[in-house]
């Protein structure tokens, strides 16, 4: 059973976001971004309640901005998805998750060392330029279920 329900259009959209956010970090980096996307979809907690589709996650607006910068700033996001990224997105949606993004709901590139917390959420680990953050204990059980 897949981690989340999805359609072919969701695979395509997610693949485009994974590439736009982490192409420079290779397949592994794109898979970690995919983990965060699926985690937000299944978590139903904190900043990510009532997200029911991959499209809801990708186009979520928080504080007047899209949650993923690539939606408004990313040239790669608006290019056609390639077969490799589609394969990676499908892996994320079906089963793949791994540390440091296994339970992460947030990531960012600080262009400096990763801070121990980000908006009060604990640091889970780093891959290349991205720092990943999990929800604080007892704040989001849903992320551990999906």
C-alpha positions in Angstrom: 0.0 0.0 0.0 1.5 3.4 -0.9 2.3 6.0 1.8 -0.2 8.4 0.2 -2.9 8.3 -2.5 -1.8 9.8 -5.8 -2.5 10.2 -9.5 0.0 10.4 -12.4 -0.4 14.2 -12.3 0.8 14.1 -8.6 3.9 12.2 -9.6 4.7 14.7 -12.3 4.1 17.7 -10.0 6.1 16.2 -7.2 9.0 15.2 -9.6 9.2 18.8 -10.8 9.4 20.2 -7.2 12.0 17.6 -6.2 14.2 18.6 -9.2 13.7 22.3 -8.6 14.6 22.1 -5.0 17.4 19.6 -5.0 18.7 18.8 -8.5 22.2 19.9 -7.4 22.2 17.3 -4.6 21.6 14.3 -6.9 19.0 11.6 -6.5 19.5 11.3 -2.8 18.9 14.9 -2.2 15.8 14.8 -4.4 14.5 11.8 -2.5 14.9 13.7 0.8 12.8 16.6 -0.6 10.3 14.0 -1.7 10.2 12.7 1.9 9.2 16.1 3.2 6.5 16.5 0.6 4.9 13.1 1.5 5.4 13.7 5.2 3.5 17.0 4.9 0.7 15.2 3.1 0.2 12.5 5.6 1.0 14.4 8.9 -2.2 16.4 9.3 -0.7 18.5 12.1 1.0 21.8 12.9 1.4 23.9 9.7 0.2 21.0 7.6 -3.5 20.3 8.5 -6.1 19.7 5.9 -3.6 19.0 3.1 -5.2 16.2 1.1 -3.3 16.1 -2.2 0.2 16.6 -3.5 -1.0 19.7 -5.2 -2.2 21.1 -1.8 1.2 20.5 -0.4 3.2 22.0 -3.3 1.0 25.1 -3.6 0.4 25.7 0.1 0.7 29.4 1.1 2.0 30.3 4.6 2.6 33.8 5.8 1.7 35.2 2.3 4.4 33.1 0.5 4.4 29.6 -1.1 5.9 27.0 1.3 8.3 26.0 -1.5 10.3 28.8 -3.0 10.5 27.1 -6.4 6.8 27.8 -7.0 7.4 31.5 -7.3 11.2 31.6 -8.0 12.0 28.3 -9.7 12.7 28.1 -13.4 13.2 24.3 -13.1 9.8 23.8 -11.4 8.1 25.0 -14.6 10.0 22.6 -16.9 8.7 19.2 -17.9 9.4 16.4 -15.4 12.0 13.9 -16.5 11.6 10.2 -16.1 14.3 9.9 -13.4 12.5 12.4 -11.1 9.2 10.8 -11.8 10.7 7.4 -10.8 12.0 9.0 -7.5 8.7 10.7 -6.8 6.9 7.5 -7.2 9.3 5.8 -4.9 8.6 8.4 -2.2 4.9 8.1 -2.6 4.9 4.3 -2.5 7.4 3.5 0.2 10.8 5.3 0.3 11.9 7.3 3.4 15.2 7.7 5.1 17.2 9.7 7.6 17.6 12.7 7.9 14.3 13.4 6.2 12.5 10.3 7.3 10.1 12.2 9.6 11.1 15.8 8.6 8.5 18.4 7.8 10.9 21.2 7.0 14.2 21.8 5.3 16.2 24.8 4.2 19.6 25.8 3.0 21.0 28.2 5.6 24.2 29.0 3.6 25.9 28.4 7.0 26.0 25.6 9.6 22.6 24.1 10.4 21.1 25.7 13.5 20.0 23.2 16.3 16.4 24.2 15.9 14.4 26.0 13.3 11.2 27.7 14.4 11.4 25.6 17.6 11.7 22.3 15.7 14.6 20.0 16.4 17.4 19.4 13.8 17.2 15.9 12.3 20.3 16.0 10.1 21.9 17.4 7.1 22.5 16.3 3.5 24.8 18.4 1.5 23.3 22.0 1.7 20.0 21.2 3.2 19.2 21.0 6.9 16.2 18.9 7.9 13.9 19.4 10.9 11.4 17.0 12.5 8.4 18.0 14.7 9.1 18.4 18.4 8.1 15.3 20.5 4.4 14.9 21.0 3.4 17.6 18.5 2.7 15.5 15.3 2.2 11.8 15.7 0.8 11.6 12.1 4.2 12.1 10.5 5.4 8.8 12.1 2.4 6.8 10.9 2.5 7.4 7.1 
